[in-house]
């Protein structure tokens, strides 16, 4: 292939790392600019793993993707008394944000991942892009990949009319050692993703790797996610005001949520959830909150700048497709650069056409699933539409 571009990837989370790896693989000179001064840790908890998320390990390394994931064999729905409402044999893989992040980061040369590099501005020029860091340093590259997340500063500069749209509900999350579960609870939860549907809500529990990546049953963590409606306005502001007295509009990390809200969660868990699910929630020492947003962009490419992952489409978690979509953006970008002989702008034009279509489709699907649960009471146990997938249920 003719000369490939020099690339700056803005943001060093999972999508940024995947883009950096696949672009390096085709010969690009890539640098990741991560605003944090330290390696990222404790971002979120469990994630469902789709093939696209693990594609780098499957195709480009000798790492067995299964060594990074827990696996379950069943999908189960329980009622409030713990009775079985629906069961389906269906395999899923689960991991944690930290596990995947560490594994991807280990694949990238250390000098290519620069910490403490907050980007101040990005501007396209004739034949290149100028990246100005917050401390005044300037970089010139031929392609910028903006992977700076749901609160993307790059998107805000390029598309000031596009802002995250609050869905009307939040995800309470947390993990506990599965070894701390009662034996009967462990047996009920260890080999399944287990749901309960409530009025205007649903909760799910599944096992993920332990803090050091342990996969043996009894050494993993049990992860819960509980979607709960919180009206925009004073109620949302109150919930998202942390113990430090500051407003956190996107998420409150473990230990930051005020005790009155944690106590309400625990009280509701004891009163409303199936006993095994209640135990998995009540056993979490520091549950945390992530607000659920939609972001949808009309464009993803701007000359020699592109938006990937949550910077372009923030997708509700219900299709488990967010990390897979971010990875797919990176893989398709590399494929189009190869197909266009390294020519950035024509490659981005075709890439944008494809990834806009994918982003819109999965965004709409995840929105429908979320609204079925939180608004319309049409979230039905066993509905095939609930099967995780990037390109459709199970796909």
C-alpha positions in Angstrom: 0.0 0.0 0.0 1.2 3.6 -0.7 2.1 5.9 2.2 -0.4 5.6 5.1 -1.2 8.6 7.3 0.3 9.7 10.6 -2.5 9.5 13.2 -3.5 11.0 16.5 -6.1 9.1 18.4 -7.8 11.4 21.0 -8.9 9.3 23.9 -7.3 6.1 25.2 -10.3 4.0 26.3 -11.4 0.8 24.6 -12.4 2.3 21.3 -9.3 4.5 21.1 -7.0 1.6 21.9 -8.7 -0.6 19.3 -8.4 2.1 16.6 -4.7 2.6 17.5 -3.9 -1.1 17.2 -5.7 -1.7 13.9 -4.2 1.4 12.3 -0.8 0.6 13.6 -1.3 -2.9 12.1 -1.7 -1.5 8.6 1.4 0.6 8.9 0.2 4.0 10.3 2.3 6.0 12.7 -0.1 6.3 15.6 0.0 8.2 18.9 -2.8 8.0 21.5 -3.4 11.2 23.4 -5.1 10.4 26.7 -6.1 13.3 29.0 -5.8 11.4 32.2 -2.4 11.6 33.9 -2.5 7.9 34.9 -3.6 4.7 33.2 -7.4 4.4 33.3 -8.9 2.2 36.0 -12.2 1.3 37.5 -14.2 2.5 34.6 -17.6 0.8 34.9 -17.9 -2.8 35.9 -19.1 -5.7 33.8 -19.6 -5.6 30.1 -21.1 -8.2 27.7 -18.6 -9.1 25.1 -19.5 -9.4 21.4 -17.2 -10.8 18.8 -16.1 -7.3 17.5 -14.9 -6.3 20.9 -12.5 -9.3 21.0 -11.6 -9.3 17.3 -8.1 -7.9 17.8 -7.2 -10.8 20.2 -8.8 -13.4 17.9 -7.2 -12.3 14.7 -4.0 -10.6 15.6 -2.6 -12.2 18.7 -2.2 -15.6 20.3 -4.3 -14.6 23.2 -7.4 -16.8 23.6 -10.4 -14.3 23.9 -11.9 -16.9 26.3 -9.1 -16.2 28.7 -10.4 -12.7 29.2 -14.1 -13.6 29.7 -16.4 -15.4 31.9 -19.1 -17.5 30.1 -22.7 -18.3 30.8 -25.0 -20.9 29.2 -28.5 -19.6 30.0 -30.7 -16.6 29.9 -33.2 -16.6 32.8 -36.0 -14.4 33.9 -37.3 -14.6 37.5 -40.4 -13.1 39.2 -40.3 -11.2 42.5 -40.6 -14.4 44.5 -37.7 -16.1 42.7 -39.9 -18.3 40.5 -38.7 -19.1 37.0 -40.6 -17.1 34.3 -38.5 -18.0 31.3 -35.3 -19.9 30.5 -33.4 -20.2 27.3 -30.2 -22.0 26.5 -28.0 -19.2 25.0 -24.3 -18.6 25.6 -22.9 -15.2 26.4 -19.4 -14.0 27.3 -18.8 -11.3 29.9 -15.8 -9.4 31.0 -14.9 -6.2 32.8 -13.9 -2.8 31.4 -10.5 -3.1 33.3 -9.7 -6.6 32.0 -10.2 -5.6 28.3 -8.5 -2.3 28.8 -5.4 -3.8 30.3 -5.2 -6.5 27.6 -5.5 -4.0 24.7 -3.1 -1.5 26.3 -0.5 -4.3 26.7 -0.6 -4.7 22.9 0.4 -1.1 22.1 4.0 0.1 22.5 4.2 2.1 25.7 5.6 5.1 23.9 2.5 5.3 21.7 0.2 5.9 24.6 0.8 9.4 26.0 -0.8 10.3 29.3 -1.6 13.8 30.5 -2.3 15.0 26.9 -5.5 16.9 27.1 -6.5 18.3 23.7 -7.4 22.0 23.5 -8.3 22.3 19.8 -8.1 20.5 16.5 -8.2 22.2 13.2 -8.0 20.8 9.7 -5.4 22.4 7.4 -4.4 21.7 3.8 -3.2 18.2 3.8 -2.9 17.8 7.6 -4.5 18.5 10.9 -3.1 20.6 13.7 -3.7 19.3 17.3 -3.1 21.9 20.0 -2.8 20.4 23.5 -4.1 22.2 26.5 -0.6 23.1 27.6 0.2 24.7 24.3 2.2 22.0 22.5 1.3 21.5 18.9 1.2 18.3 16.8 0.7 17.9 13.1 -0.8 14.7 11.8 -2.6 13.6 8.7 -5.6 12.0 10.5 -7.3 12.6 13.8 -9.5 9.8 15.3 -11.6 11.3 18.0 -12.4 8.6 20.6 -13.1 10.9 23.4 -16.4 9.5 24.6 -19.9 10.6 25.3 -18.8 14.0 26.5 -16.5 14.4 23.5 -14.9 17.8 23.2 -14.1 17.1 19.6 -17.7 16.5 18.8 -18.7 19.7 20.7 -16.3 21.7 18.6 -17.3 20.2 15.2 -21.1 19.7 15.9 -22.1 22.2 18.6 -25.7 21.5 18.0 -25.4 17.9 19.0 -25.5 17.2 22.7 -26.2 14.0 24.8 -29.9 13.5 25.3 -30.9 12.1 28.7 -33.0 9.0 28.4 -35.0 9.5 31.6 -33.3 6.7 33.5 -30.0 5.7 35.1 -28.1 2.4 35.5 -27.2 1.5 39.1 -24.3 -0.9 39.0 -21.9 -2.7 41.2 -20.0 -6.0 41.8 -19.4 -8.3 44.7 -17.3 -11.4 45.1 -19.4 -14.4 44.1 -17.7 -16.4 46.9 -19.6 -14.2 49.3 -23.0 -15.4 48.0 -24.9 -18.1 49.8 -24.4 -21.5 48.1 -27.9 -21.6 46.8 -27.6 -18.1 45.3 -24.3 -18.9 43.7 -25.8 -22.0 42.1 -28.7 -20.0 40.8 -26.6 -17.2 39.2 -23.3 -18.7 38.3 -24.1 -20.0 34.8 -26.7 -17.5 33.6 -27.5 -13.9 32.9 -30.5 -13.5 35.2 -33.2 -10.8 34.7 -36.2 -9.5 36.6 -38.7 -7.2 35.0 -40.4 -4.7 37.3 -42.9 -1.9 36.5 -40.9 0.7 34.6 -37.6 -1.0 35.3 -35.5 -4.2 34.9 -32.5 -5.6 36.6 -29.9 -8.1 35.4 -27.1 -10.0 37.1 -24.2 -12.0 35.6 -20.7 -13.1 36.5 -17.5 -11.3 35.3 -13.8 -12.0 35.8 -12.4 -11.3 39.2 -10.2 -8.2 39.9 -7.1 -10.0 38.7 -8.9 -11.6 35.8 -9.7 -14.9 37.6 -12.3 -17.0 35.7 -12.7 -20.0 37.9 -16.2 -20.3 39.4 -16.1 -19.0 43.0 -13.2 -16.5 42.1 -15.2 -14.2 39.9 -17.3 -11.2 40.6 -21.1 -11.0 40.4 -22.2 -7.9 38.5 -25.6 -6.2 38.7 -27.2 -3.5 36.5 -30.5 -2.0 37.6 -32.2 0.5 35.3 -34.3 3.0 37.3 -36.3 5.9 36.1 -35.2 9.3 37.4 -37.0 12.4 36.0 -34.9 15.1 34.4 -34.7 18.2 36.5 -34.4 18.4 40.3 -34.6 14.6 40.9 -31.8 13.9 38.5 -29.7 16.8 39.8 -30.2 15.6 43.4 -29.2 12.0 42.5 -26.1 13.1 40.6 -24.8 15.4 43.3 -22.1 13.5 44.9 -20.8 13.4 48.5 -18.4 16.1 47.5 -21.3 18.4 46.9 -20.6 18.7 43.1 -22.8 17.8 40.3 -21.7 14.8 38.2 -23.8 14.9 35.0 -22.7 11.6 33.5 -21.7 9.2 36.3 -20.9 8.9 40.0 -18.0 6.5 40.7 -18.0 3.9 43.5 -18.2 5.7 46.9 -19.4 9.0 45.5 -23.2 8.5 45.7 -24.8 10.0 48.8 -26.0 7.6 51.4 -29.7 8.4 51.1 -29.7 7.3 47.5 -27.8 4.1 48.3 -30.2 3.3 51.2 -33.2 3.8 48.9 -31.6 1.4 46.4 -31.0 -1.2 49.1 -34.5 -0.8 50.5 -36.1 -1.3 47.1 -33.8 -4.3 46.4 -35.0 -6.0 49.6 -38.7 -5.2 48.9 -38.9 -5.8 45.2 -36.3 -8.2 43.9 -36.2 -12.0 43.7 -34.2 -13.1 46.8 -31.1 -14.2 44.7 -31.1 -10.9 42.8 -31.6 -8.9 46.0 -28.6 -10.7 47.6 -26.4 -9.8 44.6 -27.4 -6.1 44.9 -27.3 -5.9 48.7 -23.8 -7.5 48.8 -22.3 -4.6 46.8 -20.4 -2.3 49.2 -20.3 0.8 46.9 -22.9 0.7 44.2 -22.5 3.5 41.6 -24.6 5.3 39.1 -24.3 5.9 35.3 -26.9 8.1 33.6 -28.1 6.7 30.3 -27.8 9.0 27.3 -28.4 8.9 23.6 -26.0 10.7 21.2 -26.5 10.7 17.5 -24.5 12.6 15.0 -25.4 13.6 11.4 -21.8 13.2 10.3 -18.7 11.3 11.5 -16.0 12.7 9.1 -14.8 16.2 8.8 -12.0 16.5 6.3 -9.2 14.6 8.1 -11.0 14.3 11.4 -13.4 11.5 12.4 -15.6 10.6 15.4 -15.7 7.0 16.6 -17.4 5.1 19.4 -19.4 7.1 21.9 -18.1 10.4 20.5 -20.4 9.7 17.5 -23.1 7.4 18.8 -23.7 6.9 22.5 -25.8 3.7 22.5 -27.9 2.6 25.5 -26.5 -0.6 27.0 -29.5 -2.9 26.2 -28.0 -4.4 23.0 -24.6 -4.7 24.7 -23.2 -3.1 21.5 -21.4 0.0 22.7 -17.8 -1.4 22.9 -18.4 -3.5 19.8 -19.5 -0.5 17.8 -16.5 1.4 18.9 -14.2 -1.5 17.8 -16.1 -1.8 14.5 -15.5 1.8 13.8 -11.7 1.3 14.1 -11.6 -1.9 12.0 -13.7 -0.4 9.2 -11.5 2.7 9.2 -8.4 0.6 8.7 -10.1 -1.4 6.0 -11.1 1.7 4.1 -7.6 3.2 4.3 -6.2 0.0 2.8 -8.9 0.0 0.1 -8.2 3.6 -0.8 -4.4 3.3 -0.8 -3.9 5.4 2.3 -5.8 8.4 0.8 -7.5 9.8 3.9 -10.5 11.8 2.6 -11.9 9.3 0.2 -11.4 6.5 2.7 -13.3 8.6 5.3 -16.1 9.2 2.9 -16.8 5.5 2.4 -16.1 4.7 6.1 -18.6 7.4 7.2 -21.4 6.1 4.9 -21.0 2.6 6.4 -20.6 3.5 10.0 -23.4 6.1 10.1 -25.8 3.4 8.9 -24.6 1.0 11.5 -24.7 3.6 14.3 -28.2 4.7 13.5 -29.5 1.1 13.4 -28.0 -0.1 16.7 -28.9 3.2 18.4 -32.6 2.9 17.4 -32.7 -0.8 18.4 -31.2 -0.1 21.9 -33.5 2.9 22.3 -36.6 0.7 21.5 -35.5 -1.9 24.1 -34.9 0.7 26.8 -38.2 2.4 26.2 -40.0 -0.9 26.2 -38.8 -1.4 29.7 -38.8 2.0 31.2 -41.8 3.6 29.5 -44.1 1.3 27.7 -44.2 -1.9 29.8 -43.6 -4.1 26.7 -40.3 -5.6 27.8 -41.2 -9.2 27.6 -39.2 -12.1 29.1 -38.0 -14.3 26.3 -38.5 -11.8 23.5 -35.8 -12.6 20.9 -35.2 -8.9 20.3 -33.5 -8.8 23.7 -30.6 -11.0 22.5 -27.4 -9.0 22.5 -25.8 -8.2 19.2 -24.2 -5.4 17.2 -26.0 -5.9 13.9 -29.2 -7.4 15.3 -30.2 -9.9 17.9 -27.5 -12.5 18.1 -25.6 -11.0 15.2 
